[in-house]
Amino acid sequence: MKAAGTRFLALLGVTLAAVTATLAFGVVPFRDWLDQRQVNQDLRAQVDELEQANRDYELRIDALNTDEEIEERARREYNLVLPDEEAYAVLPPPAPVRQLPGVWPFNR
């Protein structure tokens, strides 16, 4: 009976050691792998956003190199005109005059 008990304890110890090793060498790397997949997906999304921004900038650069865009920006941002044109500046209307009451602190 003593040999059977010792054999059972040995088998139980080996089983526990195998389960512990499986958990230590299997679960932790699997969790790390899942975390790396998530990080990889996040980084791919960031790369996609940056590539789209780069494409937009390239289109904008191409548009800025055209004569029409240069003329439109010169007119809009710098109020420039062609030599045979006249430029007019339209001023905003004056601010309305406010009537203040004749009591303190407005009476001074």
Backbone as JSON, one array per atom type, in Angstrom:
{
  "sequence": "MKAAGTRFLALLGVTLAAVTATLAFGVVPFRDWLDQRQVNQDLRAQVDELEQANRDYELRIDALNTDEEIEERARREYNLVLPDEEAYAVLPPPAPVRQLPGVWPFNR",
  "N": [[0.83, -1.18, 0.0], [1.99, 1.16, 0.65], [3.73, 1.63, -1.44], [1.95, 2.07, -3.53], [0.72, 4.46, -2.71], [2.94, 6.15, -2.71], [3.55, 6.04, -5.41], [1.23, 7.21, -6.44], [1.41, 9.81, -5.34], [3.77, 10.62, -6.6], [2.98, 10.55, -9.28], [0.95, 12.49, -9.16], [2.51, 14.73, -8.47], [4.13, 14.93, -10.78], [2.14, 15.46, -12.65], [1.1, 17.88, -11.68], [3.4, 19.44, -11.99], [3.64, 19.36, -14.79], [1.26, 20.65, -15.57], [1.7, 23.17, -14.42], [4.0, 23.95, -15.82], [2.93, 24.01, -18.39], [1.05, 26.07, -18.13], [2.78, 28.17, -17.45], [4.52, 28.34, -19.64], [2.78, 28.44, -21.74], [0.37, 30.01, -21.43], [1.16, 32.65, -20.73], [2.88, 33.46, -22.94], [0.89, 33.29, -24.9], [-0.92, 35.26, -24.13], [0.75, 37.48, -24.37], [1.1, 37.36, -27.13], [-1.5, 37.93, -28.0], [-1.7, 40.56, -27.04], [0.31, 41.77, -28.59], [-0.82, 41.46, -31.11], [-2.98, 43.24, -30.93], [-1.62, 45.67, -30.54], [-0.24, 45.73, -32.96], [-2.4, 45.98, -34.76], [-3.34, 48.51, -34.0], [-1.11, 50.1, -34.67], [-1.04, 49.67, -37.43], [-3.42, 50.94, -38.15], [-2.74, 53.58, -37.5], [-0.67, 53.97, -39.35], [-2.13, 53.77, -41.73], [-3.75, 56.06, -41.48], [-1.77, 58.07, -41.55], [-0.71, 57.63, -44.09], [-2.92, 58.32, -45.65], [-3.11, 61.03, -44.98], [-0.69, 61.89, -46.07], [-1.22, 61.42, -48.8], [-3.26, 63.28, -49.17], [-1.82, 65.65, -48.71], [-0.03, 65.52, -50.85], [-1.8, 65.82, -53.01], [-2.65, 68.4, -52.45], [-0.24, 69.81, -52.73], [0.22, 69.37, -55.45], [-1.95, 70.8, -56.46], [-1.28, 73.37, -55.64], [0.76, 74.01, -57.33], [-0.33, 74.85, -59.7], [-1.23, 77.39, -62.09], [-3.76, 78.57, -61.81], [-4.46, 78.09, -59.14], [-2.43, 79.49, -57.82], [-3.0, 82.11, -58.65], [-5.57, 82.42, -57.56], [-5.05, 82.19, -54.78], [-3.33, 84.38, -54.45], [-5.07, 86.48, -54.94], [-7.01, 86.08, -52.91], [-5.59, 85.89, -50.4], [-3.62, 87.86, -50.41], [-4.66, 90.08, -51.57], [-4.06, 90.82, -54.2], [-4.09, 92.01, -57.58], [-4.57, 91.75, -61.15], [-2.63, 93.57, -63.64], [-4.43, 95.15, -65.25], [-6.7, 95.48, -63.72], [-8.79, 96.84, -61.08], [-8.58, 97.37, -57.59], [-10.72, 97.27, -54.81], [-11.43, 98.24, -51.51], [-13.67, 97.31, -49.13], [-15.05, 98.68, -46.38], [-16.07, 97.69, -43.08], [-19.31, 98.37, -41.59], [-19.73, 101.19, -39.33], [-19.52, 100.85, -35.74], [-22.47, 100.68, -33.72], [-23.67, 103.5, -31.86], [-23.77, 103.53, -28.41], [-26.15, 104.12, -25.92], [-25.56, 105.23, -22.78], [-26.51, 104.96, -19.37], [-27.06, 107.79, -17.14], [-25.96, 107.39, -14.57], [-23.84, 106.53, -11.79], [-21.3, 104.17, -12.6], [-21.09, 105.56, -14.93], [-21.39, 108.26, -15.3], [-19.18, 109.88, -15.28]],
  "CA": [[0.0, 0.0, 0.0], [2.87, 2.31, 0.71], [4.26, 1.84, -2.8], [0.86, 2.65, -4.35], [0.58, 5.85, -2.27], [4.1, 6.89, -3.21], [3.37, 6.14, -6.87], [0.16, 8.2, -6.68], [1.96, 11.14, -5.05], [4.73, 10.94, -7.66], [2.18, 10.85, -10.48], [0.3, 13.77, -8.9], [3.55, 15.75, -8.56], [4.5, 15.09, -12.19], [0.99, 16.08, -13.31], [1.09, 19.28, -11.28], [4.54, 20.1, -12.64], [3.31, 19.5, -16.2], [0.23, 21.69, -15.68], [2.36, 24.44, -14.11], [4.86, 24.28, -16.96], [2.05, 24.37, -19.52], [0.52, 27.4, -17.87], [3.86, 29.16, -17.46], [5.1, 28.47, -20.97], [1.73, 28.51, -22.76], [-0.61, 31.07, -21.24], [1.81, 33.95, -20.76], [3.19, 33.83, -24.32], [-0.34, 33.48, -25.67], [-1.42, 36.58, -23.76], [1.65, 38.44, -25.03], [0.8, 37.32, -28.56], [-2.74, 38.67, -28.19], [-1.38, 41.98, -26.86], [1.06, 42.21, -29.76], [-1.77, 41.58, -32.23], [-3.71, 44.49, -30.74], [-0.68, 46.78, -30.81], [0.01, 45.7, -34.39], [-3.58, 46.55, -35.42], [-3.35, 49.95, -33.72], [-0.06, 50.73, -35.46], [-1.47, 49.65, -38.84], [-4.41, 52.0, -38.31], [-2.01, 54.85, -37.52], [0.03, 54.06, -40.63], [-3.14, 54.07, -42.75], [-4.12, 57.47, -41.34], [-0.65, 58.89, -42.02], [-0.61, 57.51, -45.55], [-4.01, 59.12, -46.21], [-2.72, 62.43, -44.82], [0.34, 62.15, -47.08], [-1.88, 61.52, -50.12], [-3.95, 64.58, -49.21], [-0.79, 66.69, -48.87], [0.48, 65.45, -52.22], [-2.81, 66.45, -53.86], [-2.61, 69.84, -52.18], [0.98, 70.32, -53.35], [0.0, 69.4, -56.89], [-2.87, 71.89, -56.75], [-0.59, 74.64, -55.42], [1.68, 74.25, -58.43], [-1.03, 75.28, -60.9], [-1.37, 78.84, -62.2], [-5.07, 78.97, -61.29], [-4.42, 78.11, -57.67], [-1.55, 80.59, -57.41], [-3.75, 83.36, -58.85], [-6.68, 82.46, -56.59], [-4.49, 82.48, -53.46], [-2.81, 85.74, -54.46], [-6.23, 87.37, -54.81], [-7.7, 85.89, -51.63], [-4.77, 86.09, -49.21], [-2.75, 89.03, -50.47], [-5.43, 91.14, -52.22], [-3.38, 91.23, -55.42], [-4.92, 92.04, -58.78], [-3.82, 91.82, -62.4], [-2.32, 94.97, -63.97], [-5.55, 95.89, -65.84], [-7.83, 95.44, -62.81], [-8.78, 97.77, -59.96], [-8.93, 96.74, -56.32], [-11.5, 98.1, -53.9], [-11.53, 97.74, -50.14], [-14.97, 97.64, -48.55], [-14.91, 98.73, -44.93], [-17.27, 97.27, -42.36], [-20.07, 99.52, -41.08], [-19.28, 101.61, -38.0], [-20.22, 100.25, -34.61], [-23.56, 101.55, -33.27], [-23.41, 104.3, -30.66], [-24.57, 102.99, -27.3], [-26.64, 105.09, -24.94], [-25.25, 104.8, -21.43], [-27.3, 105.68, -18.36], [-26.33, 108.87, -16.48], [-25.69, 107.08, -13.16], [-22.5, 106.04, -11.52], [-20.0, 104.78, -12.89], [-21.08, 106.05, -16.31], [-21.61, 109.71, -15.35], [-17.89, 110.59, -15.24]],
  "C": [[0.87, 1.25, 0.0], [3.42, 2.63, -0.67], [3.19, 2.47, -3.69], [0.64, 4.11, -3.97], [1.72, 6.71, -2.76], [3.98, 7.08, -4.72], [2.31, 7.19, -7.19], [0.67, 9.62, -6.44], [2.96, 11.57, -6.13], [3.99, 11.33, -8.95], [1.46, 12.18, -10.33], [1.3, 14.92, -9.01], [3.96, 16.01, -10.0], [3.38, 15.79, -12.94], [0.92, 17.56, -12.97], [2.23, 20.05, -11.91], [4.26, 20.32, -14.13], [2.27, 20.59, -16.41], [0.84, 23.06, -15.42], [3.24, 24.88, -15.27], [4.03, 24.7, -18.17], [1.48, 25.76, -19.33], [1.6, 28.47, -17.99], [4.38, 29.4, -18.87], [4.04, 28.61, -22.07], [0.82, 29.69, -22.63], [0.03, 32.44, -21.36], [2.22, 34.33, -22.18], [1.94, 34.05, -25.17], [-0.95, 34.86, -25.37], [-0.56, 37.67, -24.4], [1.36, 38.5, -26.53], [-0.48, 38.1, -28.85], [-2.51, 40.18, -28.03], [-0.62, 42.53, -28.07], [0.16, 42.34, -30.98], [-2.54, 42.89, -32.13], [-2.83, 45.69, -31.04], [-0.41, 46.87, -32.31], [-1.17, 46.31, -35.15], [-3.65, 48.06, -35.21], [-2.31, 50.68, -34.57], [-0.41, 50.73, -36.95], [-2.51, 50.73, -39.1], [-3.74, 53.37, -38.35], [-1.27, 55.04, -38.84], [-0.95, 54.4, -41.75], [-3.56, 55.53, -42.69], [-3.02, 58.39, -41.87], [-0.48, 58.81, -43.53], [-1.72, 58.32, -46.22], [-3.67, 60.61, -46.11], [-1.64, 62.79, -45.85], [-0.25, 62.27, -48.47], [-2.6, 62.86, -50.24], [-2.95, 65.72, -49.4], [-0.23, 66.69, -50.28], [-0.5, 66.09, -53.2], [-2.8, 67.96, -53.68], [-1.38, 70.49, -52.82], [0.81, 70.41, -54.87], [-0.92, 70.55, -57.28], [-2.18, 73.25, -56.6], [0.38, 74.97, -56.55], [0.98, 74.66, -59.72], [-1.19, 76.8, -60.89], [-2.7, 79.33, -61.62], [-5.06, 79.07, -59.78], [-3.54, 79.24, -57.16], [-2.28, 81.92, -57.54], [-4.86, 83.49, -57.81], [-6.16, 82.79, -55.19], [-3.94, 83.9, -53.39], [-3.95, 86.74, -54.3], [-6.83, 87.29, -53.4], [-6.84, 86.3, -50.44], [-3.97, 87.39, -49.23], [-3.4, 90.23, -51.18], [-4.7, 91.69, -53.45], [-4.35, 91.18, -56.59], [-4.0, 92.05, -60.0], [-3.6, 93.28, -62.77], [-3.51, 95.76, -64.55], [-6.8, 95.88, -64.96], [-7.67, 96.49, -61.72], [-9.22, 97.03, -58.69], [-9.67, 97.74, -55.45], [-11.52, 97.43, -52.54], [-12.86, 98.22, -49.57], [-14.83, 97.56, -47.03], [-16.19, 98.25, -44.26], [-18.02, 98.5, -41.85], [-19.58, 99.91, -39.69], [-20.13, 100.97, -36.9], [-21.33, 101.2, -34.15], [-23.17, 102.3, -31.98], [-24.34, 103.8, -29.56], [-24.95, 104.14, -26.37], [-26.39, 104.54, -23.55], [-26.1, 105.59, -20.43], [-26.44, 106.73, -17.64], [-26.09, 108.62, -15.01], [-24.29, 106.54, -13.02], [-22.37, 104.62, -12.0], [-19.96, 105.42, -14.28], [-21.16, 107.57, -16.39], [-20.29, 110.49, -15.33], [-17.32, 110.71, -16.6]]
}
